[in-house]
Amino acid sequence: MNHYQNIAEYFIYIRNNHNVHICLKDFTGFIPINKELDEAVQQFLGHTNPFCMYIKSSIDRYGVCLSLIKKIRDKSIQTKDVSFGMCHAGLCEYLIPIWYDDLLLGSINAGFFVTDEEKAEKRVINCCRHDPGHLDEDEALRLYHAHISPATMNVAELLVNMRLIAEYLGNSYRYFKDAHDDATLKNVSLHMKSTEDSIVAHSIEYIRRNYNKKLNASDVARFCHCSVSQLSHVFKTRVGVSLNTYVNKIRLEISKTYLLESDKSINEIAALVGYYDPNYFSRVFGQLMDISPTEFRRRFKDDI
């Protein structure tokens, strides 16, 4: 496991055990130039908890979220250090800048902290009133209270760890910066206008949530507020495989758990992971795994 994957595992740990959600903001495009780093942190390139996803289902609010990237960058340049703030949707987080010498590469956004619930609720309601045809105040507040909980991790400890990770990422850039486009460094605002990171993070999250349903590129693109062609290009470039191949891989990884840990039939497992034709499921499984699902179960279930 590479060091970047260790960082990702830590982010997952504090999210699952301490209610601390991590989002990486890339101001210069430094993440995609290293494949190992990009693969490790793709799921953290956008806020993807259910409350955020609901608010960003409004293209108006989604646009506001993207516009905040420049404000976060400007604030990090101004403070030179850790800062704290509340976003337009009522979520509070710490901003830990990632520096390489005098170049601000990005930031680690660590949240969400419930500091002023009344103020936060007002911002949630205000978000909904900007798009009343799409966002419902009661549903937004329900999701907020269901998924935004006070962090249980000591803030001082969290910030020490985030500073160390930010320093490590900044030092890492020293070793692969030669692959960076000089034009990007001269005009970092170009990257902030891009929605690539958001498309990657949100498409992966959408697939993770809906792998067991009928999925097509237009559904994913609509969720990410982009065209199918843009989605396909960004996904293949950043993730390394086509959208369809990625969906199949997710489904098959989950199907392997069913095969090894349950007595469900192949037909039942196929339906559980989104394949309504068991023959097609078996064919895809064989193509990607070089073994049939029946043989996979026979060969490895006893080991489990």
CYANA upper distance limits for C-alpha pairs under 8 A (distance plus 0.5 A):
  1 MET  CA      5 GLN  CA      6.70
  1 MET  CA      6 ASN  CA      7.52
  2 ASN  CA      6 ASN  CA      7.08
  2 ASN  CA     36 GLU  CA      8.02
  3 HIS  CA      7 ILE  CA      6.96
  4 TYR  CA      8 ALA  CA      6.86
  4 TYR  CA     36 GLU  CA      7.41
  4 TYR  CA     37 LEU  CA      6.06
  4 TYR  CA     40 ALA  CA      6.39
  4 TYR  CA     41 VAL  CA      8.13
  5 GLN  CA      9 GLU  CA      6.66
  5 GLN  CA     36 GLU  CA      8.48
  5 GLN  CA     37 LEU  CA      8.19
  5 GLN  CA     40 ALA  CA      5.58
  5 GLN  CA     41 VAL  CA      8.24
  6 ASN  CA     10 TYR  CA      6.80
  7 ILE  CA     11 PHE  CA      6.81
  7 ILE  CA    165 ILE  CA      8.02
  8 ALA  CA     12 ILE  CA      6.80
  8 ALA  CA     40 ALA  CA      6.55
  8 ALA  CA     41 VAL  CA      6.62
  9 GLU  CA     13 TYR  CA      6.63
 10 TYR  CA     14 ILE  CA      6.80
 11 PHE  CA     15 ARG  CA      6.71
 11 PHE  CA     21 HIS  CA      8.02
 11 PHE  CA     22 ILE  CA      6.89
 12 ILE  CA     16 ASN  CA      6.60
 13 TYR  CA     17 ASN  CA      6.41
 13 TYR  CA     18 HIS  CA      8.27
 14 ILE  CA     18 HIS  CA      5.43
 14 ILE  CA     19 ASN  CA      7.03
 14 ILE  CA     20 VAL  CA      6.11
 14 ILE  CA     21 HIS  CA      8.02
 14 ILE  CA    153 MET  CA      8.44
 15 ARG  CA     19 ASN  CA      5.28
 15 ARG  CA     20 VAL  CA      5.09
 15 ARG  CA     21 HIS  CA      5.68
 15 ARG  CA     22 ILE  CA      8.02
 16 ASN  CA     20 VAL  CA      8.30
 18 HIS  CA    151 ALA  CA      6.02
 18 HIS  CA    152 THR  CA      5.30
 18 HIS  CA    153 MET  CA      5.99
 19 ASN  CA    111 GLY  CA      8.49
 19 ASN  CA    112 PHE  CA      7.94
 19 ASN  CA    148 ILE  CA      8.41
 19 ASN  CA    149 SER  CA      6.92
 19 ASN  CA    150 PRO  CA      7.26
 19 ASN  CA    151 ALA  CA      5.33
 19 ASN  CA    152 THR  CA      7.06
 19 ASN  CA    153 MET  CA      8.47
 20 VAL  CA    110 ALA  CA      6.94
 20 VAL  CA    111 GLY  CA      5.73
 20 VAL  CA    112 PHE  CA      6.58
 20 VAL  CA    113 PHE  CA      8.50
 20 VAL  CA    151 ALA  CA      6.21
 20 VAL  CA    152 THR  CA      8.49
 20 VAL  CA    153 MET  CA      8.19
 21 HIS  CA     47 HIS  CA      8.33
 21 HIS  CA    110 ALA  CA      6.31
 21 HIS  CA    111 GLY  CA      5.63
 21 HIS  CA    112 PHE  CA      6.68
 22 ILE  CA     44 PHE  CA      6.85
 22 ILE  CA     47 HIS  CA      8.13
 22 ILE  CA    108 ILE  CA      7.38
 22 ILE  CA    109 ASN  CA      6.17
 22 ILE  CA    110 ALA  CA      5.30
 22 ILE  CA    111 GLY  CA      7.03
 23 CYS  CA     44 PHE  CA      5.38
 23 CYS  CA     45 LEU  CA      6.06
 23 CYS  CA     46 GLY  CA      6.12
 23 CYS  CA     47 HIS  CA      6.49
 23 CYS  CA    108 ILE  CA      6.55
 23 CYS  CA    109 ASN  CA      5.56
 23 CYS  CA    110 ALA  CA      7.18
 24 LEU  CA     41 VAL  CA      8.40
 24 LEU  CA     44 PHE  CA      6.36
 24 LEU  CA     45 LEU  CA      5.62
 24 LEU  CA     46 GLY  CA      7.60
 24 LEU  CA    106 GLY  CA      7.78
 24 LEU  CA    107 SER  CA      6.43
 24 LEU  CA    108 ILE  CA      5.33
 24 LEU  CA    109 ASN  CA      6.60
 25 LYS  CA     45 LEU  CA      7.03
 25 LYS  CA     46 GLY  CA      8.47
 25 LYS  CA     69 ILE  CA      7.74
 25 LYS  CA    106 GLY  CA      5.75
 25 LYS  CA    107 SER  CA      5.67
 25 LYS  CA    108 ILE  CA      6.95
 25 LYS  CA    109 ASN  CA      7.87
 26 ASP  CA     30 PHE  CA      7.26
 26 ASP  CA     31 ILE  CA      7.33
 26 ASP  CA    105 LEU  CA      6.87
 26 ASP  CA    106 GLY  CA      4.93
 26 ASP  CA    107 SER  CA      7.29
 26 ASP  CA    192 MET  CA      8.29
 27 PHE  CA     69 ILE  CA      8.33
 27 PHE  CA     73 ARG  CA      7.57
 27 PHE  CA    104 LEU  CA      7.93
 27 PHE  CA    105 LEU  CA      6.10
 27 PHE  CA    106 GLY  CA      5.37
 27 PHE  CA    107 SER  CA      8.50
 27 PHE  CA    188 VAL  CA      6.81
 27 PHE  CA    189 SER  CA      7.95
 27 PHE  CA    191 HIS  CA      6.81
 27 PHE  CA    192 MET  CA      6.36
 28 THR  CA    104 LEU  CA      8.44
 28 THR  CA    105 LEU  CA      6.07
 28 THR  CA    106 GLY  CA      7.52
 28 THR  CA    184 THR  CA      6.99
 28 THR  CA    185 LEU  CA      6.96
 28 THR  CA    188 VAL  CA      5.62
 28 THR  CA    189 SER  CA      8.33
 28 THR  CA    191 HIS  CA      6.39
 28 THR  CA    192 MET  CA      8.09
 29 GLY  CA     33 ILE  CA      7.93
 29 GLY  CA    105 LEU  CA      8.38
 29 GLY  CA    184 THR  CA      7.96
 29 GLY  CA    191 HIS  CA      6.66
 30 PHE  CA     34 ASN  CA      8.19
 30 PHE  CA    105 LEU  CA      7.22
 30 PHE  CA    173 TYR  CA      7.93
 30 PHE  CA    177 LYS  CA      8.34
 30 PHE  CA    180 HIS  CA      7.65
 31 ILE  CA     37 LEU  CA      6.80
 31 ILE  CA     38 ASP  CA      5.96
 32 PRO  CA     37 LEU  CA      7.90
 32 PRO  CA     38 ASP  CA      5.67
 32 PRO  CA    238 ARG  CA      7.49
 33 ILE  CA     38 ASP  CA      8.10
 33 ILE  CA    176 PHE  CA      8.05
 33 ILE  CA    179 ALA  CA      7.14
 33 ILE  CA    180 HIS  CA      7.14
 34 ASN  CA     38 ASP  CA      6.61
 34 ASN  CA    176 PHE  CA      7.54
 35 LYS  CA     39 GLU  CA      6.55
 36 GLU  CA     40 ALA  CA      6.65
 37 LEU  CA     41 VAL  CA      6.78
 38 ASP  CA     42 GLN  CA      6.35
 38 ASP  CA    238 ARG  CA      8.08
 39 GLU  CA    239 VAL  CA      7.45
 41 VAL  CA     45 LEU  CA      7.29
 42 GLN  CA    197 ASP  CA      8.20
 42 GLN  CA    200 VAL  CA      7.13
 42 GLN  CA    201 ALA  CA      6.34
 43 GLN  CA    200 VAL  CA      8.23
 43 GLN  CA    201 ALA  CA      5.58
 43 GLN  CA    204 ILE  CA      7.44
 43 GLN  CA    205 GLU  CA      7.88
 44 PHE  CA    201 ALA  CA      7.12
 45 LEU  CA    197 ASP  CA      6.10
 45 LEU  CA    198 SER  CA      6.81
 45 LEU  CA    200 VAL  CA      7.98
 45 LEU  CA    201 ALA  CA      5.86
 46 GLY  CA    197 ASP  CA      7.65
 46 GLY  CA    198 SER  CA      6.11
 46 GLY  CA    201 ALA  CA      5.95
 46 GLY  CA    202 HIS  CA      7.35
 47 HIS  CA     52 CYS  CA      6.79
 47 HIS  CA     53 MET  CA      8.03
 48 THR  CA     52 CYS  CA      6.52
 48 THR  CA     53 MET  CA      6.15
 48 THR  CA    201 ALA  CA      8.07
 48 THR  CA    202 HIS  CA      7.25
 48 THR  CA    205 GLU  CA      7.22
 49 ASN  CA     53 MET  CA      6.66
 49 ASN  CA    147 HIS  CA      7.75
 50 PRO  CA     54 TYR  CA      6.60
 50 PRO  CA    143 LEU  CA      7.32
 50 PRO  CA    147 HIS  CA      7.43
 51 PHE  CA     55 ILE  CA      6.89
 51 PHE  CA    140 ALA  CA      7.33
 51 PHE  CA    143 LEU  CA      5.59
 51 PHE  CA    144 TYR  CA      6.04
 51 PHE  CA    147 HIS  CA      7.07
 51 PHE  CA    148 ILE  CA      8.30
 52 CYS  CA     56 LYS  CA      6.57
 53 MET  CA     57 SER  CA      6.61
 54 TYR  CA     58 SER  CA      8.13
 54 TYR  CA    135 LEU  CA      8.37
 54 TYR  CA    140 ALA  CA      7.74
 55 ILE  CA     61 ARG  CA      6.93
 55 ILE  CA     62 TYR  CA      7.91
 55 ILE  CA     89 ALA  CA      8.24
 55 ILE  CA    127 CYS  CA      8.10
 55 ILE  CA    128 CYS  CA      8.42
 55 ILE  CA    135 LEU  CA      7.59
 55 ILE  CA    140 ALA  CA      7.82
 56 LYS  CA     60 ASP  CA      8.40
 56 LYS  CA     61 ARG  CA      5.99
 56 LYS  CA     62 TYR  CA      4.95
 56 LYS  CA     65 CYS  CA      8.26
 57 SER  CA     61 ARG  CA      8.19
 57 SER  CA     62 TYR  CA      7.42
 57 SER  CA    223 PHE  CA      7.25
 58 SER  CA     62 TYR  CA      6.52
 58 SER  CA    131 ASP  CA      7.53
 58 SER  CA    134 HIS  CA      6.77
 58 SER  CA    135 LEU  CA      7.49
 59 ILE  CA     63 GLY  CA      6.57
 59 ILE  CA    225 HIS  CA      7.22
 60 ASP  CA     64 VAL  CA      7.04
 60 ASP  CA    130 HIS  CA      8.38
 60 ASP  CA    131 ASP  CA      7.70
 61 ARG  CA     65 CYS  CA      6.81
 61 ARG  CA    127 CYS  CA      7.57
 62 TYR  CA     66 LEU  CA      6.96
 63 GLY  CA     67 SER  CA      6.70
 64 VAL  CA     68 LEU  CA      6.93
 65 CYS  CA     69 ILE  CA      7.87
 66 LEU  CA    193 LYS  CA      8.45
 66 LEU  CA    195 THR  CA      8.13
 67 SER  CA     71 LYS  CA      7.86
 68 LEU  CA     72 ILE  CA      6.60
 69 ILE  CA     73 ARG  CA      6.75
 69 ILE  CA    192 MET  CA      7.11
 70 LYS  CA     74 ASP  CA      6.60
 70 LYS  CA    189 SER  CA      8.24
 70 LYS  CA    192 MET  CA      7.19
 71 LYS  CA     75 LYS  CA      6.54
 72 ILE  CA     76 SER  CA      6.65
 72 ILE  CA     95 LEU  CA      8.28
 73 ARG  CA     77 ILE  CA      6.74
 73 ARG  CA    104 LEU  CA      8.44
 73 ARG  CA    106 GLY  CA      7.82
 73 ARG  CA    107 SER  CA      8.31
 74 ASP  CA     78 GLN  CA      6.65
 75 LYS  CA     79 THR  CA      6.59
 75 LYS  CA     83 SER  CA      8.42
 76 SER  CA     80 LYS  CA      5.97
 76 SER  CA     81 ASP  CA      7.00
 76 SER  CA     82 VAL  CA      7.97
 76 SER  CA     83 SER  CA      7.88
 76 SER  CA     95 LEU  CA      8.00
 76 SER  CA     96 ILE  CA      8.36
 76 SER  CA     97 PRO  CA      6.54
 76 SER  CA    107 SER  CA      8.44
 77 ILE  CA    104 LEU  CA      7.71
 79 THR  CA     83 SER  CA      7.64
 80 LYS  CA     97 PRO  CA      7.85
 81 ASP  CA     96 ILE  CA      7.20
 81 ASP  CA     97 PRO  CA      6.87
 82 VAL  CA     94 TYR  CA      7.25
 82 VAL  CA     95 LEU  CA      6.00
 82 VAL  CA     96 ILE  CA      5.26
 82 VAL  CA     97 PRO  CA      7.12
 83 SER  CA     94 TYR  CA      6.20
 83 SER  CA     95 LEU  CA      5.72
 83 SER  CA     96 ILE  CA      7.44
 84 PHE  CA     92 CYS  CA      7.71
 84 PHE  CA     93 GLU  CA      6.33
 84 PHE  CA     94 TYR  CA      4.97
 84 PHE  CA     95 LEU  CA      6.56
 85 GLY  CA     92 CYS  CA      5.96
 85 GLY  CA     93 GLU  CA      6.41
 85 GLY  CA     94 TYR  CA      7.26
 86 MET  CA     90 GLY  CA      6.26
 86 MET  CA     91 LEU  CA      5.75
 86 MET  CA     92 CYS  CA      4.66
 86 MET  CA     93 GLU  CA      7.13
 87 CYS  CA     91 LEU  CA      5.87
 87 CYS  CA     92 CYS  CA      6.92
 88 HIS  CA    123 ARG  CA      6.58
 88 HIS  CA    124 VAL  CA      8.22
 88 HIS  CA    127 CYS  CA      7.80
 89 ALA  CA    120 ALA  CA      7.62
 89 ALA  CA    123 ARG  CA      5.82
 89 ALA  CA    124 VAL  CA      5.54
 89 ALA  CA    127 CYS  CA      6.84
 90 GLY  CA    119 LYS  CA      7.65
 90 GLY  CA    120 ALA  CA      4.49
 90 GLY  CA    121 GLU  CA      7.15
 90 GLY  CA    122 LYS  CA      8.21
 90 GLY  CA    123 ARG  CA      5.71
 90 GLY  CA    124 VAL  CA      6.47
 91 LEU  CA    111 GLY  CA      8.12
 91 LEU  CA    112 PHE  CA      6.33
 91 LEU  CA    113 PHE  CA      7.47
 91 LEU  CA    114 VAL  CA      7.92
 91 LEU  CA    120 ALA  CA      7.34
 92 CYS  CA    111 GLY  CA      6.57
 92 CYS  CA    112 PHE  CA      5.73
 92 CYS  CA    113 PHE  CA      5.58
 92 CYS  CA    114 VAL  CA      7.15
 92 CYS  CA    115 THR  CA      7.89
 93 GLU  CA    109 ASN  CA      6.69
 93 GLU  CA    110 ALA  CA      5.72
 93 GLU  CA    111 GLY  CA      4.53
 93 GLU  CA    112 PHE  CA      5.76
 93 GLU  CA    113 PHE  CA      6.56
 94 TYR  CA    108 ILE  CA      8.48
 94 TYR  CA    109 ASN  CA      6.13
 94 TYR  CA    110 ALA  CA      5.58
 94 TYR  CA    111 GLY  CA      6.75
 95 LEU  CA    107 SER  CA      6.74
 95 LEU  CA    108 ILE  CA      6.33
 95 LEU  CA    109 ASN  CA      5.19
 95 LEU  CA    110 ALA  CA      7.03
 96 ILE  CA    107 SER  CA      5.83
 96 ILE  CA    108 ILE  CA      5.50
 96 ILE  CA    109 ASN  CA      6.83
 96 ILE  CA    110 ALA  CA      8.30
 96 ILE  CA    159 LEU  CA      8.46
 96 ILE  CA    162 MET  CA      7.38
 96 ILE  CA    163 ARG  CA      7.16
 96 ILE  CA    166 ALA  CA      7.62
 97 PRO  CA    104 LEU  CA      7.53
 97 PRO  CA    105 LEU  CA      8.28
 97 PRO  CA    106 GLY  CA      6.54
 97 PRO  CA    107 SER  CA      4.72
 97 PRO  CA    108 ILE  CA      6.86
 97 PRO  CA    166 ALA  CA      7.31
 98 ILE  CA    104 LEU  CA      6.52
 98 ILE  CA    105 LEU  CA      6.01
 98 ILE  CA    106 GLY  CA      5.61
 98 ILE  CA    107 SER  CA      5.63
 98 ILE  CA    108 ILE  CA      7.71
 98 ILE  CA    166 ALA  CA      5.39
 98 ILE  CA    167 GLU  CA      7.05
 98 ILE  CA    169 LEU  CA      7.45
 98 ILE  CA    170 GLY  CA      6.26
 99 TRP  CA    103 LEU  CA      6.19
 99 TRP  CA    104 LEU  CA      5.13
 99 TRP  CA    105 LEU  CA      6.15
 99 TRP  CA    106 GLY  CA      7.84
 99 TRP  CA    166 ALA  CA      7.97
 99 TRP  CA    167 GLU  CA      7.64
 99 TRP  CA    170 GLY  CA      5.84
100 TYR  CA    104 LEU  CA      6.91
100 TYR  CA    105 LEU  CA      7.22
100 TYR  CA    170 GLY  CA      5.32
100 TYR  CA    171 ASN  CA      7.10
100 TYR  CA    173 TYR  CA      7.57
100 TYR  CA    174 ARG  CA      7.89
105 LEU  CA    170 GLY  CA      7.92
107 SER  CA    166 ALA  CA      8.11
108 ILE  CA    162 MET  CA      7.83
108 ILE  CA    166 ALA  CA      7.59
111 GLY  CA    151 ALA  CA      8.22
112 PHE  CA    148 ILE  CA      7.24
112 PHE  CA    149 SER  CA      7.98
112 PHE  CA    150 PRO  CA      7.71
112 PHE  CA    151 ALA  CA      7.53
113 PHE  CA    149 SER  CA      7.92
113 PHE  CA    150 PRO  CA      6.02
113 PHE  CA    151 ALA  CA      6.56
114 VAL  CA    148 ILE  CA      8.14
114 VAL  CA    149 SER  CA      7.40
114 VAL  CA    150 PRO  CA      5.89
114 VAL  CA    151 ALA  CA      8.42
116 ASP  CA    120 ALA  CA      6.66
117 GLU  CA    121 GLU  CA      6.55
118 GLU  CA    122 LYS  CA      6.88
119 LYS  CA    123 ARG  CA      6.96
120 ALA  CA    124 VAL  CA      6.81
121 GLU  CA    125 ILE  CA      6.71
121 GLU  CA    141 LEU  CA      7.58
122 LYS  CA    126 ASN  CA      6.57
123 ARG  CA    127 CYS  CA      6.64
124 VAL  CA    128 CYS  CA      7.04
124 VAL  CA    137 GLU  CA      7.96
124 VAL  CA    140 ALA  CA      7.39
124 VAL  CA    141 LEU  CA      7.39
125 ILE  CA    129 ARG  CA      6.79
125 ILE  CA    137 GLU  CA      6.09
125 ILE  CA    140 ALA  CA      8.27
125 ILE  CA    141 LEU  CA      8.20
126 ASN  CA    130 HIS  CA      6.95
127 CYS  CA    131 ASP  CA      7.54
127 CYS  CA    135 LEU  CA      8.47
128 CYS  CA    132 PRO  CA      6.07
128 CYS  CA    134 HIS  CA      8.29
128 CYS  CA    135 LEU  CA      5.47
128 CYS  CA    136 ASP  CA      6.54
128 CYS  CA    137 GLU  CA      6.17
128 CYS  CA    140 ALA  CA      8.14
129 ARG  CA    135 LEU  CA      8.22
129 ARG  CA    137 GLU  CA      8.31
131 ASP  CA    135 LEU  CA      6.40
132 PRO  CA    136 ASP  CA      7.04
135 LEU  CA    139 GLU  CA      8.35
135 LEU  CA    140 ALA  CA      7.71
136 ASP  CA    140 ALA  CA      6.58
137 GLU  CA    141 LEU  CA      6.62
138 ASP  CA    142 ARG  CA      6.56
139 GLU  CA    143 LEU  CA      6.69
140 ALA  CA    144 TYR  CA      6.59
141 LEU  CA    145 HIS  CA      6.69
142 ARG  CA    146 ALA  CA      6.53
143 LEU  CA    147 HIS  CA      6.40
143 LEU  CA    148 ILE  CA      8.39
144 TYR  CA    148 ILE  CA      5.92
145 HIS  CA    149 SER  CA      7.71
153 MET  CA    157 GLU  CA      7.96
153 MET  CA    158 LEU  CA      7.26
154 ASN  CA    158 LEU  CA      6.71
155 VAL  CA    159 LEU  CA      6.61
156 ALA  CA    160 VAL  CA      6.76
157 GLU  CA    161 ASN  CA      6.84
158 LEU  CA    162 MET  CA      6.64
159 LEU  CA    163 ARG  CA      6.45
160 VAL  CA    164 LEU  CA      6.86
161 ASN  CA    165 ILE  CA      6.80
162 MET  CA    166 ALA  CA      6.52
163 ARG  CA    167 GLU  CA      6.56
164 LEU  CA    168 TYR  CA      6.62
165 ILE  CA    169 LEU  CA      6.67
166 ALA  CA    170 GLY  CA      6.63
167 GLU  CA    171 ASN  CA      6.61
168 TYR  CA    172 SER  CA      6.51
169 LEU  CA    173 TYR  CA      6.89
170 GLY  CA    174 ARG  CA      7.62
171 ASN  CA    175 TYR  CA      8.06
172 SER  CA    176 PHE  CA      7.59
173 TYR  CA    177 LYS  CA      5.90
176 PHE  CA    180 HIS  CA      8.02
180 HIS  CA    184 THR  CA      8.14
180 HIS  CA    185 LEU  CA      8.45
181 ASP  CA    185 LEU  CA      7.36
182 ASP  CA    186 LYS  CA      6.92
183 ALA  CA    187 ASN  CA      6.95
184 THR  CA    188 VAL  CA      6.02
184 THR  CA    190 LEU  CA      7.53
184 THR  CA    191 HIS  CA      7.77
188 VAL  CA    192 MET  CA      7.46
189 SER  CA    193 LYS  CA      7.05
190 LEU  CA    194 SER  CA      7.46
195 THR  CA    199 ILE  CA      6.60
196 GLU  CA    200 VAL  CA      6.72
196 GLU  CA    234 VAL  CA      6.89
197 ASP  CA    201 ALA  CA      6.72
198 SER  CA    202 HIS  CA      6.41
198 SER  CA    224 CYS  CA      8.14
199 ILE  CA    203 SER  CA      6.27
199 ILE  CA    224 CYS  CA      6.21
199 ILE  CA    226 CYS  CA      8.40
199 ILE  CA    231 LEU  CA      7.44
199 ILE  CA    234 VAL  CA      8.00
199 ILE  CA    235 PHE  CA      8.32
200 VAL  CA    204 ILE  CA      6.73
200 VAL  CA    234 VAL  CA      7.76
200 VAL  CA    235 PHE  CA      6.77
200 VAL  CA    238 ARG  CA      7.90
200 VAL  CA    239 VAL  CA      8.25
201 ALA  CA    205 GLU  CA      6.78
202 HIS  CA    206 TYR  CA      6.49
202 HIS  CA    223 PHE  CA      8.28
202 HIS  CA    224 CYS  CA      6.71
203 SER  CA    207 ILE  CA      6.69
203 SER  CA    220 VAL  CA      6.57
203 SER  CA    221 ALA  CA      8.19
203 SER  CA    223 PHE  CA      8.14
203 SER  CA    224 CYS  CA      7.01
204 ILE  CA    208 ARG  CA      6.63
205 GLU  CA    209 ARG  CA      6.74
206 TYR  CA    210 ASN  CA      6.63
206 TYR  CA    220 VAL  CA      7.30
206 TYR  CA    223 PHE  CA      8.13
207 ILE  CA    211 TYR  CA      5.77
207 ILE  CA    215 LEU  CA      8.49
207 ILE  CA    220 VAL  CA      8.21
207 ILE  CA    247 VAL  CA      7.23
208 ARG  CA    250 ILE  CA      8.12
210 ASN  CA    214 LYS  CA      8.41
210 ASN  CA    215 LEU  CA      7.86
211 TYR  CA    215 LEU  CA      7.69
211 TYR  CA    247 VAL  CA      7.25
211 TYR  CA    250 ILE  CA      7.73
211 TYR  CA    251 ARG  CA      6.80
211 TYR  CA    273 VAL  CA      6.93
211 TYR  CA    274 GLY  CA      6.68
212 ASN  CA    251 ARG  CA      7.96
212 ASN  CA    271 ALA  CA      8.03
212 ASN  CA    272 LEU  CA      6.51
212 ASN  CA    273 VAL  CA      4.86
212 ASN  CA    274 GLY  CA      4.29
212 ASN  CA    275 TYR  CA      8.10
213 LYS  CA    273 VAL  CA      8.11
213 LYS  CA    274 GLY  CA      5.52
214 LYS  CA    274 GLY  CA      6.82
215 LEU  CA    219 ASP  CA      7.36
215 LEU  CA    220 VAL  CA      8.23
216 ASN  CA    220 VAL  CA      7.25
217 ALA  CA    221 ALA  CA      6.51
217 ALA  CA    228 VAL  CA      6.67
217 ALA  CA    231 LEU  CA      8.42
217 ALA  CA    232 SER  CA      8.41
217 ALA  CA    243 LEU  CA      7.90
218 SER  CA    222 ARG  CA      6.49
218 SER  CA    227 SER  CA      8.27
218 SER  CA    228 VAL  CA      6.32
219 ASP  CA    223 PHE  CA      6.79
220 VAL  CA    224 CYS  CA      6.80
221 ALA  CA    225 HIS  CA      6.51
221 ALA  CA    226 CYS  CA      5.73
221 ALA  CA    227 SER  CA      6.20
221 ALA  CA    228 VAL  CA      5.90
221 ALA  CA    231 LEU  CA      6.51
222 ARG  CA    226 CYS  CA      6.74
222 ARG  CA    227 SER  CA      7.85
226 CYS  CA    230 GLN  CA      6.95
226 CYS  CA    231 LEU  CA      7.06
227 SER  CA    231 LEU  CA      6.67
228 VAL  CA    232 SER  CA      6.54
229 SER  CA    233 HIS  CA      6.65
230 GLN  CA    234 VAL  CA      6.55
231 LEU  CA    235 PHE  CA      6.34
232 SER  CA    236 LYS  CA      6.53
232 SER  CA    242 SER  CA      7.42
232 SER  CA    243 LEU  CA      7.13
233 HIS  CA    237 THR  CA      6.54
234 VAL  CA    238 ARG  CA      6.43
235 PHE  CA    239 VAL  CA      5.91
235 PHE  CA    240 GLY  CA      7.67
235 PHE  CA    241 VAL  CA      7.77
235 PHE  CA    242 SER  CA      7.17
235 PHE  CA    243 LEU  CA      7.02
236 LYS  CA    240 GLY  CA      5.42
236 LYS  CA    241 VAL  CA      5.44
236 LYS  CA    242 SER  CA      5.49
236 LYS  CA    243 LEU  CA      7.53
237 THR  CA    241 VAL  CA      8.22
241 VAL  CA    245 THR  CA      6.71
241 VAL  CA    246 TYR  CA      6.86
242 SER  CA    246 TYR  CA      6.76
243 LEU  CA    247 VAL  CA      6.78
244 ASN  CA    248 ASN  CA      6.79
245 THR  CA    249 LYS  CA      6.68
246 TYR  CA    250 ILE  CA      6.77
247 VAL  CA    251 ARG  CA      6.72
248 ASN  CA    252 LEU  CA      6.52
248 ASN  CA    284 VAL  CA      8.11
249 LYS  CA    253 GLU  CA      6.60
249 LYS  CA    288 LEU  CA      8.30
250 ILE  CA    254 ILE  CA      6.95
251 ARG  CA    255 SER  CA      6.60
251 ARG  CA    273 VAL  CA      5.92
251 ARG  CA    274 GLY  CA      7.75
252 LEU  CA    256 LYS  CA      6.65
252 LEU  CA    273 VAL  CA      8.18
252 LEU  CA    285 PHE  CA      7.07
253 GLU  CA    257 THR  CA      7.49
254 ILE  CA    258 TYR  CA      7.31
254 ILE  CA    273 VAL  CA      7.59
255 SER  CA    259 LEU  CA      6.66
255 SER  CA    269 ILE  CA      6.86
255 SER  CA    270 ALA  CA      7.91
255 SER  CA    273 VAL  CA      6.95
256 LYS  CA    260 LEU  CA      6.69
256 LYS  CA    293 PRO  CA      8.48
257 THR  CA    261 GLU  CA      6.27
257 THR  CA    262 SER  CA      8.34
258 TYR  CA    262 SER  CA      5.75
258 TYR  CA    263 ASP  CA      8.30
258 TYR  CA    264 LYS  CA      7.73
258 TYR  CA    269 ILE  CA      7.14
259 LEU  CA    263 ASP  CA      7.74
259 LEU  CA    264 LYS  CA      7.88
259 LEU  CA    266 ILE  CA      8.40
259 LEU  CA    269 ILE  CA      8.08
259 LEU  CA    293 PRO  CA      7.94
259 LEU  CA    296 PHE  CA      8.32
259 LEU  CA    297 ARG  CA      6.05
259 LEU  CA    301 LYS  CA      8.09
260 LEU  CA    297 ARG  CA      6.42
260 LEU  CA    300 PHE  CA      7.58
260 LEU  CA    301 LYS  CA      5.40
260 LEU  CA    304 ILE  CA      7.41
261 GLU  CA    301 LYS  CA      8.01
261 GLU  CA    304 ILE  CA      8.29
264 LYS  CA    268 GLU  CA      6.52
264 LYS  CA    269 ILE  CA      6.88
265 SER  CA    269 ILE  CA      6.74
266 ILE  CA    270 ALA  CA      6.55
266 ILE  CA    278 PRO  CA      7.50
266 ILE  CA    293 PRO  CA      7.94
266 ILE  CA    294 THR  CA      8.00
267 ASN  CA    271 ALA  CA      6.94
267 ASN  CA    277 ASP  CA      8.49
267 ASN  CA    278 PRO  CA      5.75
268 GLU  CA    272 LEU  CA      6.76
269 ILE  CA    273 VAL  CA      6.92
270 ALA  CA    274 GLY  CA      6.94
270 ALA  CA    275 TYR  CA      5.44
270 ALA  CA    276 TYR  CA      7.11
270 ALA  CA    277 ASP  CA      7.82
270 ALA  CA    278 PRO  CA      6.02
270 ALA  CA    281 PHE  CA      6.47
271 ALA  CA    275 TYR  CA      5.54
271 ALA  CA    276 TYR  CA      5.79
271 ALA  CA    277 ASP  CA      8.26
271 ALA  CA    278 PRO  CA      8.01
275 TYR  CA    280 TYR  CA      7.82
275 TYR  CA    281 PHE  CA      6.38
277 ASP  CA    281 PHE  CA      6.92
278 PRO  CA    282 SER  CA      6.69
279 ASN  CA    283 ARG  CA      6.68
280 TYR  CA    284 VAL  CA      6.62
281 PHE  CA    285 PHE  CA      6.51
282 SER  CA    286 GLY  CA      6.57
282 SER  CA    292 SER  CA      6.73
282 SER  CA    293 PRO  CA      6.74
283 ARG  CA    287 GLN  CA      6.72
283 ARG  CA    292 SER  CA      8.18
284 VAL  CA    288 LEU  CA      6.69
285 PHE  CA    289 MET  CA      6.13
285 PHE  CA    290 ASP  CA      7.99
285 PHE  CA    291 ILE  CA      7.60
285 PHE  CA    292 SER  CA      6.73
285 PHE  CA    293 PRO  CA      6.98
286 GLY  CA    290 ASP  CA      5.39
286 GLY  CA    291 ILE  CA      5.29
286 GLY  CA    292 SER  CA      5.28
286 GLY  CA    293 PRO  CA      7.72
287 GLN  CA    291 ILE  CA      8.14
291 ILE  CA    295 GLU  CA      6.94
291 ILE  CA    296 PHE  CA      6.76
292 SER  CA    296 PHE  CA      6.53
293 PRO  CA    297 ARG  CA      6.67
294 THR  CA    298 ARG  CA      6.75
295 GLU  CA    299 ARG  CA      6.43
296 PHE  CA    300 PHE  CA      6.55
296 PHE  CA    301 LYS  CA      8.35
297 ARG  CA    301 LYS  CA      5.77
298 ARG  CA    302 ASP  CA      8.04
300 PHE  CA    304 ILE  CA      7.24
